[in-house]
Amino acid sequence: MAGSKLSRRERIKKGIRRRLSGSTERPRLSVFRSNKGIYAQVIDDTTGKTLASASSLSKDFSANGNKCEQSKAVGKALAEKALAAGVSQVVFDRNGYLYHGRVKSLAEGARESGLKF
C-alpha cells in the first residue's frame, strides 16, 4: 500500500508541476510534509535557485503545539525570509498533497505574514 500511495502522490505532483512553474517575478513555494516535520522553499525555477526556506526541524525554529500550529509558524517564518529576499508574490505548489490540514495551515501562515498567492 505504501508504494501505491507514494505513486499516486507522484502522479498528482507531475500534473501540478505541468501547470505551474516559478519565475523570477513569481517564484514557486514548494511544500514537503513528512511524519515528523514540514519543510517549505521558495524556488526560482528559471535559475534553479532556492531564495528562502524554512523547516519545523531547523535549529532556529521553536514553536510548540500540534503539527498544524507548527506548520502555521513555518509559513510565517518562510514569509518573513521571502519578504527579506525581495519576494512578495509566489505560486503555491502543494507537491501532490491535499490542500488540507498542515499544508493549508502553512499557506495561511504565509498569507498572514504578507506573502501573496
GIBEL-V591155 format. One line per field, one symbol per residue. phi: phi as a letter, one per 30 degrees, with the letter a starting at -180 (. if undefined). psi: psi as a letter, one per 40 degrees, with the letter a starting at -180 (. if undefined). burial: 1 if it has 16 or more other ideal C-beta (glycine too) atoms within 10 Angstrom, else 0. A space follows every 50 residues. Layout:
# GIBEL-V591155
phi: ???
psi: ???
burial: ???
This chain:
# GIBEL-V591155
phi: .ddddddddddddddddddbadcddbdccccbccdcabbbbcbcddcicd dababdcdddcbbcjddddddddddddddddddddjccbbcdcdijddda iddddddddddddjdca
psi: dddddddddddddddddddiihaddgihhhhhhiddaiiiihhhddefih diiiieeidehhhiaaddddddddddddddddddeehdhihhhefeiigi bdddddddddddeehh.
burial: 00000000000000000000010001111110100011111111100000 11111100000000001101111111111111000010011111111000 01111110110010100
